[in-house]
Amino acid sequence: MGVSGFIKGFSFLRRTKPRARFHPYAYIQWRNFSDSRILNRNDSLLPVLIVGAGPVGLVLSILLNKFGIKCTVLEKNKIFSKHPQAHFINNRTMEVFRKLDGLAEEIQRSQPPVDLWRKFIYCTSLTGSILGSVDHMHPKDFEKVVSPISVAHFSQYKLTRILVKMLENLGLGIHSLEGPEGLHPEPLRGREILMGHECVSIDTTDECVTATVSFSKEGKLLTRKIQSKILIGADGAGSTVRKLVGIQLKGEKDLQKLVSVHFWSKELGQYLLNKRPGMLFFIFNTEAIGVLVAHDLTQGEFVLQIPFYPPQQNLEDFSPEICKKLILKMVGQELSDIDVIDIKPWVMHAEVAERFVCGNNQIMLCGDAAHRFPPAGGFGMNTGIQDAHNLAWKIASLLKGVAPSSILATYETERKPIALFNTALSVQNFRAAMAVPATLGLDPTVANSVHQVINKGVGSILPSGMQKVILDGIFSIGRSQLSGLILNENNPLGSSRLAKLRHIFEEGKSLQLQFPAEDLGFRYPEGALVPDSKDVASAPELPTGRRRDYVPCADPGSRLPHMNVRVLSNFPSEETISTHDLVSVDKVEFLLIIAPVEESYNLAQAAFKVAEEYKVSTKVCVLWPADTVTGFQRGSKAKLAPWKNYSDIIEDSSHNQYRKQYLEWLKTPRTWNTGQLYCFMHNKILEFDFESLT
C-alpha cells in the first residue's frame, strides 16, 4: 500500500499539521480492529475451512500455511482426479508459483519441451493436409524482460500431485476413509486434507461458520459439524458451497456441449512429435470433427474434445470402442495402442457469481466456484489461482490482527471485475475459434440452430430415433463441405475459403493462447488500496480477442513490474534477483521501494515509525541506478538508522528496455503488499510535512 495512504489511515497523525488533507481508507477502516479481535478471541475454532481440493483450494492451503494460518481442506471425491483437464499455466500464475518453494522450477523441468507445444495446427486429419498453423510463442516470451518466468504447459492432475506433495512436506496429512489413516483426526488440527467428505449445509453466526459434512464409513453415511472462522468455497463449477449460500451465477449458459475423451497412444505421440508437434490440433474432415489436446507427446497422452448434441446423442454413443473409431478417423491411419481411459460429457458456460463474499465476510468463493469460463485461452484455472493468491494475504492480515474483517470484502471488489473481464475475453476467444469452421462452411451457430429446431421446434414431435437420424444426416451433409473435391485450390469455392482461412491466421483472428497485456497488465481501480488523489482510473480497455503486449505500469492497483536487481546489503552475496523476490511470501509485510534521495529517506523513516506503532511489518529497499552506487553502504545505513529492515539494491540494466520508465517511477516511491505484488498507490512526497512526524 502507498505509504501516504498507509499513514493516512492512523488516527494519531491527525494531531499533526500536514500540508495535505488526510482522509480515511476507502475500504478498510484500519482504525477499528474490534471485529478482528472478536474473530480471533476463540482459539478453539479452526481458522480456515477450504471446501475443494483442486489446484485452487490446494494453492490457497499452501499460501495460508506459509503465512502460518492453519486450515483444513475437504474434498468430496475419495481420490484425486487423473483427468488432465486444464493444462496451460500463464505468466502471472507462474509468477505466483515462483514464490512457492520451487514449484515453478519443478513444472518447467517436468513439462514437455516448448517446441513440442508452441503451435496450434489446423488439418484435415493428423496425417493429412495441414490447413494452417499458428505459433503462439514469440522470441520475447523467453527473454524474461517483463516477467522473471515464462508460461508453461502442464496437465492439471500432474500439478495437483505436486501440490499435494508440497502440502505433505508442510505437515498436512491426507486422510482417506479407505486408507491406512482411517477416519479424520478428532479434533481437527488444521493440518489435514479430508478425502470423501462433502459439505451438505452451512450456518453462520457472528463468531463462526458451521459446516455440516457427510462421509461414508463401512457402508454407513455419517455426518459431523466443523466450525471455522472462515469458509472458502473452492469446489469447482458445480460448487455446493455457492448453492448452499444462495449465490446465483450470471452470464451465458450452454455455449456448447462436448464429450472429453482421455486416451493414451505412444504411437500417435511419436508420430506427431516427429512430424508435426503442437499443443492443439483442430481436425475437420467428412467423417469426424474434433479438437485434440496433446498433453504430452513424449508419453502419448491426449484428450479429444468432440461436439455433443443430447438428447439425440447420449453417452452410449461414445463408448470406448466408438471413441477409438472416432480417433482413428481423425488420425487418418491405423494405430495399434489406443487406450481410452476416461469419457466425460461437459457443458461450456460463461458465468460469474453475483457475489464472491457473503455471511458477514466469513464465506468466500474462489476459482470455478466463482466463475465459469470457456476453456479458450486457459483463463479458468489461472484466474482461480490468482483469486487464491489475492485472498490468502487478506485472510492472514485479518487472522494475524493486522486488518479488520472488512479487508475480506475487498477480495470481491478487486477480483470480480477481473472475472467479468476474463469471461468476456474467453468468450471472444471462443468466438474466434469458431471462425475457422465457419470459414470452411461449417458454421457452428447453424448447427446449434438446427439442433434447437429438432429439440424445441417442429422436430420435437418426431420419435427420438427419427430425430437422431435427421440430426446425423444434416451433420453429414455439413461435413461434406470438407470434401477434397471442394476444399482445394482448383475449386473456386474451396480456393476462396482457404484464402480467407490464411487471412484469419495471419491477422491473429483465430484462437489465441497468450494475452500478455491482460495477464500481467490487469489493474484494481479500487479495493485494498487508496487511489492517488490525482489519479482518475480509466476504464480498462475492452478485450480485443487478439494478443497485445504488456507494458509495465506502476499505477495504483497494478502488479509490481519485474526488473532484475542485485542485492548489495544485508545479504551474504550480491545475487541477481527479480523485484518480485523482494516481496515476502511467508508474512504480511509491506515493501517500500525508494530512491536514494533525502525526501525518500524521510519517507522511509516515517513509514518505519508508523509500522512500529501499529505492529505492521515493513521493509524498505533503496534502489540505486546502475551508475551511481558510490557510498551506498554508509549512505543508507546513516539515513535509515536505527531501523535495520532495509536493503540496498542496484538495478541490473542488462536486457532492461524499460529502464528509463523504472527510474522515473522512483520519483514517487511506492509500497507493495506482501501477497499480491501490486502497487497500492503513489506517494506524493511533497504533499506531507515529514518534520511534523518526527
Disulfide bonds with the S-S distance in Angstrom:
none
